[in-house]
Amino acid sequence: MWQKWGKVIEGNTMLKTIMIGRYLSIQGQFVRTTPSGLVVVRIGDATYAGRPVKRRVA
């Protein structure tokens, strides 16, 4: 499985990075966005919900 620019070529899966707490970030397969604005990602069999990481302009 080859990854390029946050998408996996096989199946077009999008990767998202979320913040869990103040110092822990998790990157996984995007599942959905909750009505409260949290993003849910899947890593293996586990799912995690957290705040999406904001993009920064260099």
C-alpha positions in Angstrom: 0.0 0.0 0.0 1.6 3.3 -1.1 0.7 6.6 0.5 0.9 9.9 -1.2 -0.3 13.2 0.1 -2.6 11.8 2.8 -4.4 9.3 0.5 -3.8 5.6 0.0 -3.8 4.8 -3.7 -5.6 1.4 -3.1 -9.2 2.4 -2.2 -8.6 6.1 -2.0 -8.5 6.2 1.9 -7.9 9.6 3.4 -5.7 9.9 6.4 -6.5 12.5 9.1 -4.5 13.7 12.1 -6.4 14.5 15.3 -5.4 15.8 18.8 -6.3 13.8 21.8 -5.8 16.0 24.8 -3.1 18.6 24.8 0.0 16.7 23.7 -1.1 13.5 22.0 -1.8 13.4 18.2 -3.1 10.4 16.3 -3.1 9.8 12.5 -5.4 7.2 11.1 -8.0 6.4 8.4 -10.8 9.0 8.3 -14.2 7.6 9.4 -16.6 10.5 9.9 -17.1 13.9 11.5 -19.4 14.1 14.5 -22.1 16.8 14.8 -20.0 18.5 17.5 -17.1 18.9 15.1 -14.9 16.1 16.3 -13.2 13.8 13.7 -13.3 10.0 14.1 -10.3 8.0 12.8 -9.7 4.3 12.7 -6.4 2.5 13.5 -6.7 -1.2 13.0 -9.8 -2.2 15.0 -9.9 0.8 17.3 -11.6 4.1 16.6 -10.6 7.5 18.2 -12.4 10.8 18.2 -10.6 14.1 18.7 -10.1 17.7 17.5 -8.8 18.0 13.9 -5.4 19.5 13.5 -5.4 22.9 11.8 -3.3 23.4 8.7 -0.6 26.0 9.1 0.9 28.0 6.3 4.7 28.0 6.3 
